[in-house]
Amino acid sequence: RVLFRSLKAKSVLPYRSMNHGVSSSMYYRDPDGNQIELTVPNHATLEKMNAWLASGDFDENPIGVPADPEEWCRRVDAGESDENLRKPHPEHRTWLRDHPR
């Protein structure tokens, strides 16, 4: 949240934000057009991540679900715990199927 707001104050905004299930990422472009990915894990331990991967959700949707960093900030500001925010989206398994390109 701090990094997002700091970059936003300098008019540097992500062109994409995703909750990948195993992690959440914001994607930026540097002045030369190179992609920069800032990512945080969505699971507190390797065991929890492996258990989630074993659920099959990632197999059904290896891309993830679009995320809104402004919403993340609002939820943190409202007192929601970091642990609650850093987890796979509830519709992860079905999102890709339900939103075809």
Backbone as CSV, one residue per row, in Angstrom:
resi,resn,N_x,N_y,N_z,CA_x,CA_y,CA_z,C_x,C_y,C_z
1,ARG,0.831,-1.183,0.000,0.000,0.000,0.000,0.873,1.243,0.000
2,VAL,1.912,1.254,0.814,2.787,2.426,0.891,3.491,2.648,-0.444
3,LEU,4.013,1.586,-1.036,4.719,1.720,-2.306,3.757,2.155,-3.414
4,PHE,2.575,1.554,-3.477,1.600,1.940,-4.490,1.278,3.424,-4.378
5,ARG,1.011,3.891,-3.169,0.640,5.300,-2.991,1.816,6.229,-3.285
6,SER,3.015,5.816,-2.929,4.193,6.623,-3.214,4.398,6.768,-4.721
7,LEU,4.274,5.673,-5.449,4.420,5.737,-6.901,3.269,6.518,-7.540
8,LYS,2.059,6.317,-7.036,0.902,7.029,-7.573,1.067,8.545,-7.410
9,ALA,1.634,8.967,-6.288,1.863,10.398,-6.046,2.803,10.995,-7.093
10,LYS,3.592,10.147,-7.733,4.508,10.586,-8.785,3.948,10.263,-10.174
11,SER,2.641,9.973,-10.223,1.937,9.635,-11.466,2.462,8.360,-12.118
12,VAL,2.962,7.455,-11.295,3.411,6.150,-11.782,2.357,5.138,-11.336
13,LEU,1.607,4.616,-12.313,0.502,3.710,-12.012,0.723,2.358,-12.681
14,PRO,0.260,1.290,-12.048,0.380,-0.021,-12.699,-0.546,-0.087,-13.911
15,TYR,-0.095,-0.766,-14.952,-0.970,-0.969,-16.105,-1.794,-2.236,-15.930
16,ARG,-1.440,-3.072,-14.962,-2.202,-4.279,-14.650,-1.917,-4.664,-13.207
17,SER,-2.930,-5.172,-12.534,-2.784,-5.728,-11.182,-3.552,-7.037,-11.164
18,MET,-2.928,-8.072,-10.626,-3.540,-9.399,-10.634,-3.362,-10.100,-9.292
19,ASN,-4.391,-10.853,-8.911,-4.274,-11.807,-7.816,-4.110,-13.160,-8.500
20,HIS,-2.885,-13.692,-8.471,-2.577,-14.944,-9.166,-2.912,-16.184,-8.334
21,GLY,-3.375,-15.988,-7.127,-3.631,-17.121,-6.239,-2.435,-17.407,-5.361
22,VAL,-1.286,-17.681,-5.969,-0.075,-17.912,-5.179,0.540,-16.592,-4.730
23,SER,0.268,-15.534,-5.483,0.802,-14.208,-5.172,-0.122,-13.154,-5.776
24,SER,0.111,-11.912,-5.381,-0.581,-10.776,-5.992,0.483,-9.844,-6.550
25,SER,0.214,-9.295,-7.742,1.230,-8.513,-8.436,0.647,-7.242,-9.034
26,MET,1.508,-6.234,-9.095,1.224,-5.021,-9.848,2.306,-4.920,-10.908
27,TYR,1.907,-4.584,-12.140,2.826,-4.514,-13.264,2.965,-3.068,-13.718
28,TYR,4.213,-2.639,-13.836,4.552,-1.276,-14.242,5.438,-1.337,-15.483
29,ARG,5.568,-0.221,-16.167,6.530,-0.069,-17.261,7.539,1.006,-16.855
30,ASP,8.805,0.720,-17.080,9.815,1.746,-16.821,9.882,2.681,-18.028
31,PRO,10.667,3.744,-17.963,10.711,4.703,-19.080,11.129,4.091,-20.416
32,ASP,11.846,2.965,-20.390,12.254,2.300,-21.628,11.238,1.268,-22.101
33,GLY,10.114,1.118,-21.372,9.081,0.176,-21.755,9.249,-1.218,-21.183
34,ASN,10.266,-1.413,-20.343,10.453,-2.713,-19.711,9.395,-2.948,-18.642
35,GLN,8.942,-4.181,-18.532,7.945,-4.530,-17.510,8.635,-4.744,-16.169
36,ILE,8.036,-4.190,-15.135,8.497,-4.391,-13.764,7.326,-4.963,-12.983
37,GLU,7.534,-6.096,-12.364,6.490,-6.747,-11.571,6.835,-6.624,-10.095
38,LEU,5.921,-6.054,-9.333,6.037,-6.009,-7.880,5.052,-7.031,-7.336
39,THR,5.535,-7.960,-6.537,4.689,-9.072,-6.114,4.854,-9.370,-4.635
40,VAL,3.782,-9.874,-4.038,3.803,-10.340,-2.649,3.146,-11.720,-2.609
41,PRO,3.646,-12.605,-1.758,3.019,-13.929,-1.655,1.638,-13.831,-1.021
42,ASN,0.746,-14.726,-1.414,-0.600,-14.758,-0.840,-0.739,-15.773,0.291
43,HIS,0.313,-16.501,0.591,0.239,-17.548,1.622,1.368,-17.338,2.624
44,ALA,1.041,-17.473,3.896,2.015,-17.223,4.953,3.122,-18.263,5.009
45,THR,2.834,-19.471,4.547,3.834,-20.536,4.596,3.824,-21.325,3.288
46,LEU,4.914,-22.012,3.046,4.997,-22.880,1.881,3.957,-23.991,1.953
47,GLU,3.702,-24.487,3.159,2.708,-25.545,3.341,1.313,-25.066,2.938
48,LYS,0.958,-23.840,3.324,-0.354,-23.293,2.954,-0.458,-23.088,1.439
49,MET,0.632,-22.624,0.831,0.613,-22.443,-0.616,0.474,-23.795,-1.313
50,ASN,1.213,-24.789,-0.869,1.122,-26.113,-1.485,-0.266,-26.720,-1.311
51,ALA,-0.886,-26.488,-0.162,-2.251,-26.990,0.056,-3.216,-26.319,-0.918
52,TRP,-3.058,-25.012,-1.131,-3.926,-24.314,-2.078,-3.679,-24.840,-3.488
53,LEU,-2.421,-25.018,-3.870,-2.116,-25.542,-5.195,-2.721,-26.928,-5.391
54,ALA,-2.728,-27.739,-4.344,-3.297,-29.088,-4.426,-4.813,-29.059,-4.608
55,SER,-5.452,-27.922,-4.321,-6.917,-27.821,-4.466,-7.355,-27.873,-5.926
56,GLY,-6.441,-27.604,-6.850,-6.782,-27.596,-8.265,-7.199,-26.235,-8.798
57,ASP,-7.342,-25.242,-7.921,-7.768,-23.912,-8.381,-6.780,-23.323,-9.394
58,PHE,-5.479,-23.474,-9.133,-4.476,-22.935,-10.039,-4.495,-23.682,-11.369
59,ASP,-4.763,-24.983,-11.334,-4.853,-25.759,-12.569,-5.992,-25.246,-13.454
60,GLU,-7.094,-24.846,-12.835,-8.248,-24.333,-13.578,-8.015,-22.912,-14.087
61,ASN,-7.197,-22.136,-13.374,-6.968,-20.739,-13.734,-5.544,-20.338,-13.357
62,PRO,-4.571,-20.607,-14.227,-3.190,-20.257,-13.905,-2.888,-18.761,-14.046
63,ILE,-3.814,-17.994,-14.589,-3.593,-16.556,-14.790,-3.957,-15.753,-13.543
64,GLY,-5.116,-16.016,-12.993,-5.566,-15.287,-11.811,-6.752,-14.388,-12.097
65,VAL,-6.962,-13.461,-11.196,-8.119,-12.566,-11.225,-7.611,-11.122,-11.176
66,PRO,-8.104,-10.246,-12.051,-7.688,-8.843,-11.970,-7.959,-8.279,-10.570
67,ALA,-7.072,-7.424,-10.143,-7.183,-6.825,-8.807,-7.107,-5.304,-8.928
68,ASP,-7.654,-4.646,-7.941,-7.683,-3.185,-7.910,-6.850,-2.693,-6.727
69,PRO,-5.660,-2.122,-6.976,-4.833,-1.665,-5.860,-5.501,-0.573,-5.020
70,GLU,-6.372,0.223,-5.640,-7.105,1.233,-4.864,-8.019,0.547,-3.856
71,GLU,-8.642,-0.558,-4.266,-9.493,-1.315,-3.348,-8.659,-1.917,-2.223
72,TRP,-7.487,-2.453,-2.553,-6.596,-2.985,-1.514,-6.310,-1.903,-0.471
73,CYS,-5.993,-0.701,-0.941,-5.688,0.402,-0.015,-6.898,0.753,0.845
74,ARG,-8.075,0.843,0.223,-9.287,1.167,0.996,-9.540,0.121,2.080
75,ARG,-9.351,-1.139,1.741,-9.602,-2.210,2.704,-8.606,-2.167,3.858
76,VAL,-7.345,-1.890,3.573,-6.346,-1.752,4.638,-6.678,-0.538,5.504
77,ASP,-7.018,0.574,4.866,-7.376,1.787,5.606,-8.579,1.557,6.516
78,ALA,-9.476,0.664,6.095,-10.673,0.355,6.883,-10.373,-0.629,8.016
79,GLY,-9.119,-1.102,8.090,-8.746,-1.972,9.198,-8.647,-3.449,8.860
80,GLU,-8.860,-3.815,7.599,-8.760,-5.222,7.232,-7.302,-5.681,7.346
81,SER,-7.112,-6.872,7.830,-5.752,-7.371,8.067,-5.053,-7.703,6.756
82,ASP,-3.747,-7.555,6.777,-2.927,-7.916,5.638,-3.109,-9.392,5.297
83,GLU,-3.208,-10.227,6.321,-3.397,-11.662,6.108,-4.699,-11.945,5.358
84,ASN,-5.739,-11.207,5.674,-7.023,-11.409,4.993,-6.973,-10.944,3.540
85,LEU,-6.203,-9.901,3.265,-6.077,-9.397,1.901,-5.207,-10.294,1.039
86,ARG,-4.186,-10.859,1.630,-3.223,-11.660,0.878,-3.648,-13.123,0.850
87,LYS,-4.656,-13.380,0.031,-5.124,-14.744,-0.182,-5.767,-14.814,-1.558
88,PRO,-5.926,-16.016,-2.084,-6.542,-16.127,-3.410,-7.953,-15.545,-3.426
89,HIS,-8.324,-14.991,-4.562,-9.671,-14.447,-4.750,-10.681,-15.587,-4.616
90,PRO,-11.838,-15.357,-3.987,-12.831,-16.421,-3.811,-13.322,-17.045,-5.128
91,GLU,-13.265,-16.295,-6.224,-13.724,-16.810,-7.516,-12.564,-17.240,-8.414
92,HIS,-11.407,-17.485,-7.807,-10.219,-17.808,-8.598,-10.468,-18.974,-9.559
93,ARG,-10.996,-20.064,-9.054,-11.163,-21.284,-9.858,-12.017,-21.025,-11.096
94,THR,-13.089,-20.264,-10.952,-14.053,-20.112,-12.044,-13.889,-18.829,-12.853
95,TRP,-13.065,-17.890,-12.398,-13.009,-16.581,-13.035,-12.632,-16.668,-14.509
96,LEU,-11.616,-17.423,-14.836,-11.154,-17.501,-16.227,-12.230,-18.101,-17.120
97,ARG,-12.906,-19.110,-16.632,-13.991,-19.746,-17.391,-15.162,-18.776,-17.568
98,ASP,-15.461,-18.007,-16.532,-16.609,-17.111,-16.558,-16.340,-15.794,-17.296
99,HIS,-15.077,-15.514,-17.619,-14.705,-14.280,-18.305,-13.830,-14.595,-19.520
100,PRO,-14.395,-15.272,-20.519,-13.578,-15.619,-21.697,-13.153,-14.371,-22.452
101,ARG,-12.055,-14.501,-23.115,-11.550,-13.356,-23.907,-12.301,-13.250,-25.203
